[in-house]
Amino acid sequence: MARLLLIALLLAATAGAPVPSVQTDQRTGFSRADFAKLKALQSRLIDTIRPENCRREHRIFTAKPHMAGSPRNYELAEYVAKQWRDYGLEDVQLIEHPVYLPWPVRYEATLVASKEELSLKEDAIPQDPDSNSADVGIPYCAYSANIDVTAPVVYVNSGNPEDYDLLEQHGVDVQGKIALARYSVPYSYRGFKALTAQKRGAAALLLYSDPAEDGYKKGEVYPWGPWGPESHLQRGGIVYDFNLPGDPRTPGWASVPGGRFLPAENAVSMPTIAAAPLSYKDARKILEKMTGPSAPENWQGGLPFQYRLGPSSDKLHLIIENDKKVRSIWNVVGRLRGTQRPDEWVVLGNHRDAWVFGGVDPSSGSATMMETARAFGELKRSGWKPRRTLIFASWDAEEFTLTGSTEWGELEADRLKAGALAYLNVDSSASGNNFSAAAVPALAQFLKDVAREVPDPSGGSIYDAWSRRTEKKNTEPSVTTRLGSGSDYTVFLNFLGIPIADLTFDGPYGVYHSVYDSFTWVDRIGDPGYYYHAAMARYWAVAALELSECDYVPLDYAAYAREVQIYIDETERMAQQRKIELDLTALRRAAALWESNGRAALDAARKSIETGDRTRVDQIHKALMKVERTLLDNEGLAGRPWFKHLIYAPRPTYKAMVLPALTEAIEAGDKTRAKAEVERLVHALNRAAKTLDMR
Ligand SMILES: [Zn+2]
């Protein structure tokens, strides 16, 4: 997954004064002397990591389709484990989770009167031999309901609520009909389109890739360019994991063999509507048969005829059948045990499962992870050992419902809450050359600092290249801090309260979740030479090294608190617009106190580390480690108690919602609840402030 962030990052506004790219010898988290010592280790990691190794690993991961639950994905789990052991990682384990993981059985669509059968498959491209593979499987939307229906089709544009409102205004009835929606940019999670179609009474939902979004209207299509060719289609989950990610049968606890399970059908994450993906090659056959009013201009896609709202003149006979099976998935977890603080963890994760070959998503990240692990293994061979424990994780079934990472996070909840410093996620490592990072505000400065340490293939540091691309060229780049969902960091942030970062190099990429997201796409178009795979491995390795070796964790809670003050202002404006009067004095006071305590804590740490007061430094470090946890409330959000973080949650589109419990109360126009939510937030921010009170 991880598509939303890519787009959000491309759109992210950047501001700030021009910043010269200088390297300083003082870094938050370290004494000058300790940071100087670390430089040699950084250089060795950077030199050890080689693009050609990334390419070799990438070929292995992308050789065959490796969907979660498949024998090939298990084989790859064993391969990862074997390699990691060879590299010198410790306690390498395959961890089994039996989870609800439906696979496709049947997908057929025929226009009844014209007897035209849709192909529902992607054409082989001679320049990409893998596209000819026999075992690509039936394209589908995971967690779709089953259906056998014959009905007219209605064009619903992006399938958002306002689109259905417009159809209603035009007198186009969607009830019992098949809704045809296009994928949309900015990306909106397909599960939200499913939920909306379900609420509006559609019989089923077909999701197609319009050439205006990711095809020829954007530029050259594959194999000549990065965009999607005629028959590409976007598979993907439609599960309501914005309510509950992970195995729907185990909300809040881990799925383990012989464990306790609820029935999947009743879970808040299960759609009751059927949905499936279409290419525009197939969709145009339906769109051409639409009657009714002309679609508004902004509904018109890239196909060369007037789009109409519908219904279609011909009925579609649609059969979607998925099995309802429980399958075993396999996370691979290995570690380098910390010598001084083995119970303090820095976790690096990438998912292994792909919809097909997973060229970019996720095998670029998997190749990068292998090279990162190998580099640390080399460092260990030379006699080095980390102070804290580095954990490497190859997650399974991310594409279904963030399943592997969620189950592991639930399994290891106690140890993670006690000792995790941060979770560093790389889903796709490189679909292009543009570095982007999303993280909690406390990690933003750290991520920029790391970017100054790591070379960019285009010259200078990653920071330099990142700055060159800012909207006002050569200004300070920004880390996206408004965190929604869409990749494996969700359990760490929203369920466990662990600072997270999500990292990628992105670029034009129109073959997401299609058969053309392959080795050849990456090798020829996405990252020829694999320089950006290597750059990400270097970045990831240096970030992990610094967190494992720091004297105190470089989490900037003054910055976090300032950001939250912006959210408070926004929320107040929203409440005013809805005529809900809220007294936010106590909330502002708590945020201000949090900010000043956050600043004082880091100032004290900087001073104490230079005067050699290690006891004091350690006390501050332990406090910093706890702060993100204080932002959780065990009750969670209304209707989705699994989501416990009070600053961030995903909307059903996966877009970030800030101060989610309060925001939802205001959006619901519920003044009493809004007041109670202000109280909850005041308590959380006061807990955060108190944790950092070092007097
Ligand atoms: Zn992914």
Residues whose N, C-alpha, C, O or C-beta is under 5 A from the ligand:
A	BS01	ZN	M1 A2 D361 P362 D427
